[in-house]
Amino acid sequence: SPGVSIAYSGQFEYLERAVDRLKLVVPATLLIIFVLLYLIFGRFDEAALIMGTLPFALTGGIWTLYLLGFNQSIATGVGFIALAGVSA
């Protein structure tokens, strides 16, 4: 009806802002990890090989979330960033 609007706020709004922020932070983190690997090894192919193993670690993390019945949240997203750093 005219003059009626719906606005989502509270936790949903915070989630949307956090997801937008993670869309910038996650690629930046992966790029930083790659640059550090390149600086350590001095070779592009070795850094790329190590970065190629990250999907396996992240897949294991997703399976663990599923098997334990946890929901995907901002906290688990930050945990996956840490997992990428540790696995590299």
C-alpha angles and dihedrals in degrees: 000000000000118000095020121115136172122222124183115213141155118047094358091056091047090050092052092051092047092050090051090051092047090053086066100035099050097055090042090052093049090049091051090049090051093048091050091050090050091050091049098047100027090216129098095211095056092048090048091049092054091045088051090064093058096084089060092054092046091048089054089051092051091049090050091052090050096046093048092046096239121153123235108256141155090271092055090046090056088046090055090053088054090046090055091052094047095045091051 
